[in-house]
Amino acid sequence: MKKYFKFDEYGTNYRKETMAGLTTFLAMAYILFVNPNVLSLADIEELPAGVTRMDPGAIFTATALAAAIGTLIMGLVARYPIALAPGMGLNAFFAYTVVLGFGIPWETALAGVLASGLIFVVLTVTGVRERVINAIPNNLKLAVGAGIGLFIAFIGLTNVGIIEADPATFLTLGDLTEPHTLLAIFGVFATVILLVLGFKGGVFYGMILTSIAGMVVGLIDPPSGINGVIGSVPSLEPTFGAALTHFGNIFTLDMLVVILTFLFVDFFDTAGTLVAVATQGGLMKNGKLPRANRALFSDSAATVAGSVLGTSTTTSFIESTTGVSAGGRTGFASIVTAALFLLALLFSPLLSVVTSEVTAPALIIVGILMAANLKNIDWDQFEIAVPAFLTVIAMPLTYSIATGIAVGFIFYPITMLLKGRGKEIHPIMYGLFVIFILYFIFLTE
């Protein structure tokens, strides 16, 4: 096992990898509860005529199984400490735009997810996805990593009310006297102290301390009794196989738009996440991602499996950086995370202690760590600085990784050509330039 995952080469061991896998799981365990609420349209009391609601219990089980399967494939095949689960943003598009907005049955929407996954498998096997990622300039890869760092830090800050919306200034400082916000601030300080003192698992230990503190002051309900720890596994029957039985319904203009959107967002969100996690862990070599095709195949296979089980697009999670920051460097960490997702099926009530106040400090700290990528960007070259800066700043401001990538990739060939450095631009970057222009045109329609 140690030889297969090359522990000696990466300077790691079972303890570090196990800690990393657990840290990643805790950072993304929220998806087990958020995804069922989103896909079942739980916040919509009365659905329009003809729109039916997905079974939240089945979605919970599908979410855990899709995450376990995808993460296990990533760990064994690609050997990266990257975990997968149904992606945020894509699940909202699935529920609110496709099902609620377009009025497309959720069964057909799942078939659309399956179609996008199968297309990704083909693009991956033929090496198209890997060639695209390797064609991206290293400066833009660094910008993507830093931008995602700011983005997830922003998510952490807003999830617990440290930063709030404001009608006059768009954003403002939240109420720092609110108990749940104070608990998150405690978590940030605790994690910072641990990391400054040299605790390599500081992010993980900070989450534990925050959970304990929350239970002590009564902000987090501790599990009580056997029913508070072990729960029955909800049936998968309401959603399992619906994507297969309704696959023939995808051949419409509306579904073509839906499938292309699934493809586009997942393609570049995944690319950005893989680059960011690999960069954070020092796994990039000469500006390229080793075994990129295997990692992309794992992501594609997870989407196919998840759609058949009954959930929206399964993708690589940026929260994997929390595990990397805790010392994870190999796929063994992913195996640990996958096992925990399977265990979560039995111990789902126990996950109630992992609230947003617990995960937000981890996201904020990881954002700080990822921002270190900024120092390696060639800021003294203005033609590089412009697309890099726009990539970084657009992600948190537009609340979209894909949009940040699009903005930066549009400006890159423009500034490079104006500087007379057109020969340095890979032909694929010109193709992406056109695609991203069309992407913004499509968004405005």
Secondary structure per residue as TSV (DSSP state, phi and psi in degrees):
chain	resnum	aa	ss	phi	psi
A	1	M	-	360.0	-47.3
A	2	K	H	-62.9	-36.5
A	3	K	H	-70.7	-41.4
A	4	Y	H	-61.9	-42.6
A	5	F	H	-89.5	-1.2
A	6	K	T	57.3	52.5
A	7	F	H	-57.5	-43.3
A	8	D	H	-64.4	-40.4
A	9	E	H	-62.4	-37.4
A	10	Y	H	-96.2	2.9
A	11	G	T	62.4	42.9
A	12	T	-	-127.4	179.8
A	13	N	-	-154.3	177.1
A	14	Y	H	-60.7	-38.8
A	15	R	H	-63.8	-47.7
A	16	K	H	-61.7	-44.7
A	17	E	H	-67.1	-38.6
A	18	T	H	-65.9	-43.7
A	19	M	H	-61.0	-40.9
A	20	A	H	-65.3	-44.1
A	21	G	H	-62.5	-40.1
A	22	L	H	-67.7	-41.5
A	23	T	H	-62.0	-45.4
A	24	T	H	-60.8	-43.7
A	25	F	H	-59.7	-47.2
A	26	L	H	-63.5	-34.4
A	27	A	H	-70.9	-26.5
A	28	M	H	-116.3	6.6
A	29	A	T	-62.3	-21.2
A	30	Y	T	-58.0	-27.8
A	31	I	H	-62.4	-25.5
A	32	L	H	-62.1	-28.5
A	33	F	H	-105.6	-32.4
A	34	V	H	-71.4	-43.3
A	35	N	H	-59.9	-45.4
A	36	P	H	-60.3	-37.7
A	37	N	H	-66.1	-41.2
A	38	V	H	-69.7	-53.2
A	39	L	H	-66.9	-28.5
A	40	S	T	-88.0	3.1
A	41	L	T	53.0	45.6
A	42	A	T	-61.8	-27.1
A	43	D	T	-86.9	0.4
A	44	I	-	-103.3	108.1
A	45	E	S	-68.6	-45.6
A	46	E	S	-119.8	117.0
A	47	L	-	-85.1	149.3
A	48	P	-	-60.8	160.0
A	49	A	T	-59.0	133.2
A	50	G	T	91.3	-13.4
A	51	V	-	-94.5	125.0
A	52	T	-	-108.6	158.1
A	53	R	-	-100.1	134.8
A	54	M	-	-70.7	151.6
A	55	D	-	-76.0	116.6
A	56	P	H	-63.4	-34.2
A	57	G	H	-64.2	-42.8
A	58	A	H	-65.8	-37.0
A	59	I	H	-64.7	-40.0
A	60	F	H	-57.8	-48.0
A	61	T	H	-65.6	-42.6
A	62	A	H	-62.6	-38.8
A	63	T	H	-62.9	-47.2
A	64	A	H	-64.8	-43.3
A	65	L	H	-68.8	-41.8
A	66	A	H	-62.4	-41.9
A	67	A	H	-64.0	-43.3
A	68	A	H	-64.6	-45.8
A	69	I	H	-64.8	-49.4
A	70	G	H	-62.9	-42.9
A	71	T	H	-68.1	-37.5
A	72	L	H	-64.9	-42.4
A	73	I	H	-62.7	-42.6
A	74	M	I	-60.9	-41.9
A	75	G	I	-69.8	-42.8
A	76	L	I	-81.5	-39.6
A	77	V	I	-88.2	-51.4
A	78	A	I	-89.6	-20.9
A	79	R	-	60.1	38.2
A	80	Y	-	-110.6	149.0
A	81	P	S	-82.0	54.6
A	82	I	-	-119.9	126.8
A	83	A	-	-101.8	152.0
A	84	L	E	-123.8	154.3
A	85	A	E	-168.2	166.5
A	86	P	E	-54.5	126.4
A	87	G	-	-79.0	139.6
A	88	M	T	-69.6	144.5
A	89	G	T	95.7	-55.9
A	90	L	H	-68.2	-34.5
A	91	N	H	-70.6	-34.5
A	92	A	H	-67.9	-40.2
A	93	F	I	-61.6	-43.6
A	94	F	I	-56.9	-51.2
A	95	A	I	-77.9	-50.4
A	96	Y	I	-87.9	-31.7
A	97	T	I	-91.8	-52.3
A	98	V	I	-73.7	-54.4
A	99	V	I	-78.4	-53.0
A	100	L	I	-78.1	-43.0
A	101	G	I	-78.8	-53.2
A	102	F	S	-79.9	-16.6
A	103	G	-	73.1	20.3
A	104	I	-	-80.6	130.6
A	105	P	-	-56.9	143.9
A	106	W	H	-62.0	-28.5
A	107	E	H	-63.7	-41.2
A	108	T	H	-70.2	-36.4
A	109	A	H	-61.8	-40.2
A	110	L	H	-63.6	-36.1
A	111	A	H	-63.8	-34.8
A	112	G	H	-65.3	-39.2
A	113	V	H	-63.7	-41.5
A	114	L	H	-61.3	-43.3
A	115	A	H	-61.6	-43.4
A	116	S	H	-64.4	-37.0
A	117	G	H	-65.9	-40.8
A	118	L	H	-66.3	-38.8
A	119	I	H	-63.1	-40.7
A	120	F	H	-63.3	-37.2
A	121	V	H	-60.4	-44.5
A	122	V	H	-63.1	-46.7
A	123	L	H	-62.6	-32.5
A	124	T	H	-75.3	-47.3
A	125	V	H	-60.9	-36.2
A	126	T	T	-79.4	-6.5
A	127	G	T	84.6	5.9
A	128	V	H	-64.6	-45.3
A	129	R	H	-63.5	-42.1
A	130	E	H	-65.8	-40.0
A	131	R	H	-64.3	-37.2
A	132	V	H	-64.2	-46.9
A	133	I	H	-63.7	-41.6
A	134	N	H	-71.9	-17.6
A	135	A	H	-81.3	-12.9
A	136	I	S	-74.2	127.2
A	137	P	-	-57.7	147.3
A	138	N	H	-60.4	-36.5
A	139	N	H	-61.5	-38.2
A	140	L	H	-72.6	-33.6
A	141	K	H	-62.8	-42.8
A	142	L	H	-63.1	-39.6
A	143	A	H	-65.1	-39.7
A	144	V	H	-61.5	-45.2
A	145	G	H	-61.6	-45.0
A	146	A	H	-66.8	-40.1
A	147	G	H	-62.9	-41.9
A	148	I	H	-65.6	-34.3
A	149	G	H	-59.9	-47.9
A	150	L	H	-62.8	-37.4
A	151	F	H	-64.3	-48.7
A	152	I	H	-72.7	-29.7
A	153	A	H	-64.7	-40.6
A	154	F	H	-62.7	-40.4
A	155	I	H	-60.8	-46.3
A	156	G	H	-60.4	-42.8
A	157	L	H	-66.0	-38.6
A	158	T	H	-81.3	-29.8
A	159	N	H	-63.0	-26.7
A	160	V	T	-113.8	10.2
A	161	G	T	82.3	10.5
A	162	I	S	-68.4	-37.2
A	163	I	E	-117.8	135.0
A	164	E	E	-129.6	162.5
A	165	A	E	-72.0	148.4
A	166	D	E	-142.2	129.0
A	167	P	T	-65.6	-24.7
A	168	A	T	-91.1	-42.6
A	169	T	T	-114.3	9.6
A	170	F	E	72.4	-52.9
A	171	L	E	-131.5	151.6
A	172	T	E	-155.9	168.7
A	173	L	E	-69.8	134.6
A	174	G	-	-78.7	-173.8
A	175	D	-	-81.6	101.0
A	176	L	T	-76.2	-2.6
A	177	T	T	-94.4	-5.5
A	178	E	S	-67.8	130.0
A	179	P	H	-53.9	-43.5
A	180	H	H	-68.0	-35.1
A	181	T	H	-67.4	-40.5
A	182	L	H	-62.1	-37.2
A	183	L	H	-63.9	-41.6
A	184	A	H	-65.2	-40.2
A	185	I	H	-62.9	-40.9
A	186	F	H	-57.2	-42.2
A	187	G	H	-62.8	-39.0
A	188	V	H	-63.6	-48.6
A	189	F	H	-62.5	-42.8
A	190	A	H	-62.0	-43.1
A	191	T	H	-68.4	-41.5
A	192	V	H	-60.6	-45.1
A	193	I	H	-60.8	-45.5
A	194	L	H	-62.0	-43.0
A	195	L	H	-69.2	-40.3
A	196	V	H	-64.3	-33.9
A	197	L	T	-79.0	-3.5
A	198	G	T	96.3	12.4
A	199	F	-	-75.1	112.7
A	200	K	T	-65.1	-28.2
A	201	G	T	-97.3	30.4
A	202	G	H	-57.6	-37.6
A	203	V	H	-64.1	-44.0
A	204	F	H	-65.8	-48.3
A	205	Y	H	-63.4	-33.4
A	206	G	H	-63.7	-38.0
A	207	M	H	-66.2	-39.2
A	208	I	H	-63.8	-46.8
A	209	L	H	-61.8	-39.6
A	210	T	H	-65.9	-41.6
A	211	S	H	-61.8	-45.9
A	212	I	H	-62.9	-44.7
A	213	A	H	-61.2	-40.7
A	214	G	H	-62.6	-38.5
A	215	M	H	-71.8	-37.0
A	216	V	H	-62.9	-42.8
A	217	V	T	-90.1	1.2
A	218	G	T	85.3	13.8
A	219	L	S	-89.1	-20.9
A	220	I	S	-123.0	126.2
A	221	D	-	-75.7	121.7
A	222	P	-	-73.2	147.8
A	223	P	-	-60.8	141.2
A	224	S	-	-131.3	125.1
A	225	G	T	73.1	174.4
A	226	I	G	-64.6	-33.4
A	227	N	G	-71.4	-18.4
A	228	G	G	-87.3	-4.4
A	229	V	T	-115.9	-45.2
A	230	I	-	-113.9	130.4
A	231	G	-	-128.8	160.6
A	232	S	-	-74.5	152.9
A	233	V	-	-83.7	120.0
A	234	P	-	-61.5	147.8
A	235	S	-	-68.6	142.4
A	236	L	-	-91.7	-6.8
A	237	E	T	-55.5	-38.7
A	238	P	T	-62.4	-24.8
A	239	T	T	-117.8	-20.8
A	240	F	T	-61.9	126.1
A	241	G	T	82.2	-2.7
A	242	A	H	-61.9	-34.7
A	243	A	H	-63.3	-34.4
A	244	L	H	-74.2	-44.2
A	245	T	H	-71.8	-20.5
A	246	H	T	-110.4	15.2
A	247	F	G	-62.4	-31.1
A	248	G	G	-68.6	-10.1
A	249	N	G	-91.2	2.4
A	250	I	G	-86.1	-8.5
A	251	F	-	-87.4	63.4
A	252	T	S	-133.3	164.5
A	253	L	H	-63.4	-42.4
A	254	D	H	-60.8	-42.8
A	255	M	H	-70.8	-29.1
A	256	L	H	-62.1	-44.3
A	257	V	H	-62.4	-42.6
A	258	V	H	-61.8	-48.2
A	259	I	H	-63.3	-42.4
A	260	L	H	-63.3	-36.5
A	261	T	H	-67.4	-44.6
A	262	F	H	-55.6	-45.7
A	263	L	H	-60.7	-49.8
A	264	F	H	-63.6	-52.9
A	265	V	H	-64.3	-45.5
A	266	D	H	-66.0	-38.0
A	267	F	H	-56.4	-51.3
A	268	F	H	-87.8	-27.5
A	269	D	H	-64.5	-42.8
A	270	T	H	-65.2	-45.2
A	271	A	H	-58.3	-45.6
A	272	G	H	-63.9	-40.3
A	273	T	H	-66.9	-45.8
A	274	L	H	-59.3	-45.2
A	275	V	H	-65.0	-42.6
A	276	A	H	-64.5	-46.3
A	277	V	H	-65.8	-44.1
A	278	A	H	-63.7	-39.6
A	279	T	H	-66.4	-43.4
A	280	Q	H	-59.7	-36.6
A	281	G	T	-92.1	3.9
A	282	G	T	67.4	31.5
A	283	L	-	-97.2	-5.4
A	284	M	-	-75.7	144.8
A	285	K	B	-128.8	116.3
A	286	N	T	57.0	38.3
A	287	G	T	76.7	5.7
A	288	K	B	-120.9	156.4
A	289	L	-	-95.3	110.0
A	290	P	T	-61.3	146.6
A	291	R	T	55.7	31.5
A	292	A	H	-59.5	-39.7
A	293	N	H	-63.5	-36.9
A	294	R	H	-67.4	-40.4
A	295	A	H	-64.9	-41.7
A	296	L	H	-68.5	-36.1
A	297	F	H	-64.0	-40.9
A	298	S	H	-59.3	-43.0
A	299	D	H	-63.5	-43.5
A	300	S	H	-65.1	-45.5
A	301	A	H	-62.7	-36.0
A	302	A	H	-65.0	-37.9
A	303	T	H	-65.1	-42.5
A	304	V	H	-61.6	-49.0
A	305	A	H	-62.4	-44.0
A	306	G	H	-62.8	-39.6
A	307	S	H	-65.4	-38.5
A	308	V	H	-68.1	-37.0
A	309	L	H	-69.2	-37.3
A	310	G	T	124.9	42.9
A	311	T	-	-143.8	164.7
A	312	S	S	-71.2	-178.7
A	313	T	-	-48.5	125.3
A	314	T	E	-94.1	129.0
A	315	T	E	-143.9	167.9
A	316	S	E	-66.7	136.6
A	317	F	-	-100.0	131.9
A	318	I	T	-65.3	-22.1
A	319	E	T	-62.9	-11.5
A	320	S	H	-59.9	-22.8
A	321	T	H	-64.2	-24.6
A	322	T	H	-66.0	-38.4
A	323	G	H	-68.7	-38.5
A	324	V	H	-63.4	-40.9
A	325	S	H	-66.8	-21.8
A	326	A	T	-88.4	1.9
A	327	G	T	115.6	-3.2
A	328	G	-	-67.7	133.0
A	329	R	-	-135.9	-9.8
A	330	T	S	-131.8	175.5
A	331	G	H	-69.3	-11.9
A	332	F	H	-63.2	-33.9
A	333	A	H	-61.3	-38.0
A	334	S	H	-67.1	-36.1
A	335	I	H	-62.6	-40.6
A	336	V	H	-62.5	-45.7
A	337	T	H	-61.7	-43.0
A	338	A	H	-60.9	-42.8
A	339	A	H	-62.4	-37.9
A	340	L	H	-68.8	-33.9
A	341	F	H	-65.0	-36.1
A	342	L	H	-68.0	-42.6
A	343	L	H	-63.0	-31.3
A	344	A	H	-61.0	-24.9
A	345	L	T	-61.7	-31.8
A	346	L	T	-94.2	-29.9
A	347	F	-	-115.4	34.3
A	348	S	G	-58.2	-35.9
A	349	P	G	-60.5	-28.6
A	350	L	G	-67.0	-23.9
A	351	L	G	-72.7	-7.2
A	352	S	G	-65.0	-20.1
A	353	V	G	-79.8	-14.0
A	354	V	S	-91.6	77.6
A	355	T	-	-89.7	177.5
A	356	S	H	-63.0	-29.1
A	357	E	H	-66.1	-24.9
A	358	V	H	-85.1	-40.4
A	359	T	H	-83.5	-27.5
A	360	A	H	-58.2	-45.4
A	361	P	H	-58.2	-37.8
A	362	A	H	-63.5	-42.2
A	363	L	H	-64.9	-41.1
A	364	I	H	-64.5	-46.2
A	365	I	H	-65.4	-42.0
A	366	V	H	-63.6	-36.3
A	367	G	H	-59.2	-40.4
A	368	I	H	-62.5	-44.9
A	369	L	H	-64.4	-40.0
A	370	M	H	-72.4	-26.1
A	371	A	G	-64.7	-14.0
A	372	A	G	-61.5	-21.5
A	373	N	G	-59.9	-23.9
A	374	L	G	-60.4	-31.7
A	375	K	G	-68.0	-20.5
A	376	N	G	-95.5	-0.2
A	377	I	S	-81.2	141.8
A	378	D	-	-78.8	76.7
A	379	W	T	-67.8	-22.8
A	380	D	T	-74.9	-9.8
A	381	Q	S	-102.2	105.6
A	382	F	H	-60.1	-34.0
A	383	E	H	-67.0	-20.5
A	384	I	H	-91.7	-38.9
A	385	A	H	-62.1	-39.1
A	386	V	H	-61.7	-58.9
A	387	P	H	-64.4	-33.0
A	388	A	H	-65.7	-47.4
A	389	F	H	-62.2	-44.4
A	390	L	H	-65.0	-35.0
A	391	T	H	-62.7	-46.4
A	392	V	H	-65.0	-49.7
A	393	I	H	-75.2	-29.1
A	394	A	H	-71.8	-29.1
A	395	M	H	-61.6	-55.5
A	396	P	H	-69.8	-34.3
A	397	L	H	-71.4	-31.0
A	398	T	H	-100.0	-3.2
A	399	Y	T	56.9	40.3
A	400	S	-	-153.0	121.4
A	401	I	H	-65.5	-43.9
A	402	A	H	-61.3	-41.0
A	403	T	H	-66.4	-40.2
A	404	G	H	-60.8	-43.7
A	405	I	H	-61.9	-43.5
A	406	A	H	-60.5	-46.5
A	407	V	H	-61.4	-47.6
A	408	G	H	-64.9	-38.4
A	409	F	H	-74.7	-20.2
A	410	I	H	-75.6	-42.4
A	411	F	H	-76.3	-27.3
A	412	Y	H	-57.5	-55.2
A	413	P	H	-64.9	-29.9
A	414	I	H	-65.3	-51.4
A	415	T	H	-68.5	-35.8
A	416	M	H	-68.1	-40.4
A	417	L	H	-65.6	-42.7
A	418	L	H	-63.1	-28.7
A	419	K	T	-85.6	-4.5
A	420	G	T	81.6	24.1
A	421	R	-	-112.9	32.3
A	422	G	G	-60.0	-30.2
A	423	K	G	-67.5	-19.0
A	424	E	G	-83.6	-8.0
A	425	I	S	-87.2	124.8
A	426	H	-	-68.6	140.7
A	427	P	H	-52.9	-33.2
A	428	I	H	-61.6	-33.0
A	429	M	H	-65.8	-31.8
A	430	Y	H	-67.1	-40.7
A	431	G	H	-62.5	-42.1
A	432	L	H	-65.4	-34.8
A	433	F	H	-56.7	-48.2
A	434	V	H	-64.8	-44.5
A	435	I	H	-60.8	-41.6
A	436	F	H	-71.2	-33.3
A	437	I	H	-61.0	-47.1
A	438	L	H	-63.2	-34.2
A	439	Y	H	-60.6	-45.2
A	440	F	H	-71.0	-34.3
A	441	I	H	-62.7	-43.1
A	442	F	H	-63.6	-40.1
A	443	L	H	-63.4	-30.8
A	444	T	H	-82.7	-10.0
A	445	E	-	-78.1	360.0
